[in-house]
Amino acid sequence: MSRKSILLIGGTGTISASIMKLLSSNESYDVTVLNRGHREFAPEISQIICDVKEPGALEKAVAGRKFDAVVDFLVFDAESAAERVRIFRQRTGQYFFISTVVTFDHEHTLWLDESSRQENRYSSYGQKKKAAEDVFRAAIAEGFPAVIVRPSQTYAGDRIPLSVKGRSCWSVISRILAGKPVIVHGDGKSIWHMMHADDFAYNFVQMIGNEAAVGQSVNLVHPEAVTWDMIYEEIAAQLGRELIVRHIASDALAHAGRYDITATILGDKQYSSMYRAEQRDRLIPDFRCEIDLKQGVSRYLAFMKEHPEDRTEDPEFDEWCDSLIRDYDSFMELVAQRY
């Protein structure tokens, strides 16, 4: 049996690293990674060094080559999508566009499926990904073998889903360890779906070579629903610390200009959404998620223990939290006294 040639455009991100690791460990696949070359890979992985942002660089890099599947993590707008369609129209049997569930209108729909309305008025990231999807859908109608895959929030390594954070996730963990209050949007009870990158990779890879997936879109989401309070409570429990939370309304947080809370909270995290599974189960026959909230937090904390270089403090975020919480507490005292 001949090996399937797979091109990964990206390869060093949260999702792409897990997919690359899984594919390269399987002798059925011949894996090539195309990126800027800032990281070395195992000998069994081929590498094409290319900056896809440079005009004409991608087309030159893949000239004369064909692939059984292309998995693209670096398309973020309609212009890049149109370029990919032009370049890979005759060069691949499948083209996977990694989109996001942030494209959806979470304000007016609780149960989401692949055909749900895509209109996120707060997130420019979601809007641009949706515009890219539109390009690929038009190309699919003309025979381009695209598959649109929409993850929910994925995590691994030094990343864990958090509500309001600074430059890294450790900015919040550090506050919990220090016995300081942390900020969680809303009342902490909105529903969230978090999927470890290893679970994502296991399920995603099943669509490679699956002819039924061509021309389709799929919301690849962990079936476990958790609340933001549950995430923070689990982190504090595993740290052996008391959790002190300040729940602040999402629209109030969005007035703060130092961090992009409008996009991350108003455009995404404040909503409770559930995802229908019919399309997912049809395209991924052995769908499974083995890493739940408790295991995911455990993996994150183990990684951070093993990588002290990633435990960087964020004094600016720490001061911002202290100041905002101080003013919030003063306001709540005023409300209690007057009303």
N, C-alpha and C positions, 0 to 999 in steps of 0.2 A: 504493500500500500504506500503510495506516495505521500509525502508530508505536505500539509497545508501551509502555504506561505502567508504569514500574517504581518502586516505593517501596523505598528503602533505609533501614532503621531502624538508625541508627548512622552509619557513613560516614567516620569518622576513624581507625579502627583499622588494624592491619597488613593484614588481609585486605580489609576493606571499602573502604579507600582505593584499592586496586588494582582492585577490581571496579567501583567508581564511575568511575574514570578510563577503564577499558575500555568500559563501557557508554556513557558520555557522549561518547566519541569516535565512536560509531556512530550514524548518522542514523536507524537503525531503532528507537531507543529514546528515550523521553521520561523522563528521570530526575529523581526527586524524593528529596531526602534529608531525613529527619526526625531531628533531634537537638537538643541544648541551645543550638546557635547560637554556639558559641565560636570557630568558624572560618568564614571566607568561602569560597565556592566559585566556580567559573567561571560566567560568565553563562548558559551553556546548561543549568546545573543549577538546578532549583527547590529551594527550601528551606522546610521547615516547622519552626519553632522550638517544641520541646516537650520537657519533661523527663518521660520515660516512667515515672519513679518516683512522680510526683505522681498521687494517685488521680483517675481520671476524665480526666486530661489527654490521653492518647492517643486515647481514643474521641472526645473533643471535637475534636481536631486533624484527624481523618480523616472527620469527619461529612459525609455527602453525597458522598463520593468513592469511586471504585472503581479498581482497578488490575489490570493483567494479571498482575503478579507482585509479591509482597512478599518482600524478603530481610531477615531479622531477625537482627541480631548481638547483640541486647541481652536475650535470654531466658536466664536462669541458674537458674531453679527452676520447680517445678510450678505454683506460684501464677501466675507471669507467663505461663506457657504457656496456662493455662486462660483467662486474660484475653484473650490473642491469639486464641484459637479463637472466643471470644464476639464479639470486635470484628470479625474479618476473615472470619467464616463466609460472609457474602454480599457481601464487598467485594473478593475477589481470585480470579483463576483458578488461581493457584499461590501457595503460601506456603512459603518456604524457611527452615527452622530450622537455624542453624549450631550443631551440637553439637560433639563431640570424640571422638577415639579413646580418651581417658582414661576413658570410661565402661566400657571392657572389663575383664574379669578377665585381666590379662596374666600372672598367676602360674601359671595352669594351662593356658594355650593358647598355642602358638607360632605356628600358622598361623591368622590371624583372617579371618573374613568377616563380612558384615553381620548374620548370625544368631548370632554367637558370644556366649557368656555375658557379660552386663554386670553385674559386681559388683566394684567397686574398693574394697577395704576401707580403703585409706589416704587417698584423695583425696576430700574433701568436695565439691570442684568437680566431679569426675567423677560422684559420687553424685547431686548436684543436677541435672546435665545429663541423667543417665539418667532421673530422675524427670520431667523436662520431656518427654523422649522418650516416656515412658509416656502422658502426657497427649495428645500429638499422635497416637500410635498409636491410642488410643481414639477420637479425633476422626476419624481417617482411616477407621475402620470405619463411621463415621456419615456419610461423604461429604465430610469436610473435605479440601481439596486440598493437603495438606502434603507436603513432601519433606524428609527428614532427611539432612543432609550432615555427615559427620564428618571434619574435617581432622586430620592429624598436626601436628607443630610447624611453624608457618609463620613466616617472617621477612622483613624488608625494612627499609630505612632504617637506623636505629640499633640494630637487633636482629639477633642471630645466635645460633643454638643453642649453649648452653654448659652445663656440668655444674653447678658451684656458683659462683654469682655474687652480687654485692651489689645495690645499688639499680639498677644498669644494667650492660649488657654491657661497657662501657668499664672497669669495675672490674677485670676479668680481663685485658683487653688491656693496661692500664697496668702490670700486674705482669709480663707477658711482656716488654714494652718495657724495664722496669727490671731484667730479669734475675733476677726473683724466681720461686720455684716456685709453681705453681698446683695447685689441688686438683681431682682428677677422681675420681668415685665408682667403687667397685668396682675392677676391674683395667683399666678403660678399653676393654674389648673387647666390651661389650654393643652390640647393633645398634640403630641409630636411623634414623628417616626424617625428613628435613627438606625442606620445600618452600617455595621462594620465592613470595611473594604474587602475583607477576606470572604464574607458572605456574599457581597455584591459580585465579586469575581467568580465565585463558584457558580452562581446562577447565570451571570452574563455569558460565560463561556459556552453554555449549552445552546446559545442562539447562533454561534459561529457554525456555519455549514448547514443550518436549518433553513431550508428553502421557504418554509411557511412564514418565517420572520421577515423576508424581503417585502418591502413596501408597507410595513406595519410600524406602529409605535407601541411602546409598552412602558407603563409606570412600574419601575423596579423598586419596590418599597417593602421594608420590613413589616410584617403583619402585626408585630407587637406595638401597641399604642401606650405611650407613657406621657406623664405630665412633666412640666418643667420642674415643679417641686420634687417629683420623684427622682429626677436626674440629680438634683443638688443634694437631696437627702441621702442617696446612695453614695455619692462622692464623700460627703461628710462622714457617713458611717464607716466607710472603708479607710478613711484617714484617722478615725478615732477622735473626731472633733465634734463639738456642738455646732449645729447649723444655725446661723443668725441671718434672717432674710428681711430685706425691705422690699415689699411688693409695691411697685410704682406703675401707674397707668401707662400703657404704651404710648398714647398720644401725648402725655406729659413728657415722657422720655424723649420723644421725637423733637421736642423743642430744643434739646441740647445739641449744639452745633459741632462739638469737638469730635464726635464719633457718628458714623453713618447709620444711625438708629432708624431713620425713616425707611431705608431700604431693607435692613436686616430684620427689624421688628415689625413695622407697619406693613411691609411688603411680604412678610413671610411668617415669622415666628409667633405672632399674636393669634393666629387662627387655629382652630381645631378642624382637622380634616381627616377623613377616612378614605381608603382607596379600594375600589372593587378589584377582584382578583381574576376575573374570567380570562382576560387577555394574557395576563402574566402566566397563569397556569396552562394555557393553551400553547404558549410559545416556549415555556420552560418546564418540561415534563417532570423533572426531579427537583422542583423548587424546594429549597430548605434554607432556614436561617438558624444557625447553631449558637450564635453569640447574642445573648440577651443583654439587658441593661446591666445586670450585676457583673456578668463576665466581661462586658465591654469596659466598664469602669475599672475592673481589676487589671485588664490588659493595659489600659492607659497608664494607670499608676505604676505598674511594673516597668513599663517602657521609660517613664520619667525617672524612676529610681535608677535604672541602668544607664541613663543619659543625663548626667548632671549638667552637661553643657547646654541642655535645652531648658533648664530651670532658671531662666533669666527673669529678673525682677523688672517691674514696669512702674517706676515712681510717679510718672505723669498720670497714669490711669488710677493708681492708688490714691493720689491726692484728689483727683476728680471725684472718685467714689466717696471719699471722706467728706468732701465739701457738699456734694449733692445730698448725701444721706443726712448730714447735719441740717441743711436747709429743709429737707423733707420732714425730719423729726420736729423741727420748730413749727412748721406749718400744721402738722398733725396735733401738736400741743395747742396751737391757736384754735383749731377746729373744736377740740375737746373743751376748751375753756368758753368759747363763744356760742357754740351750737349744741 
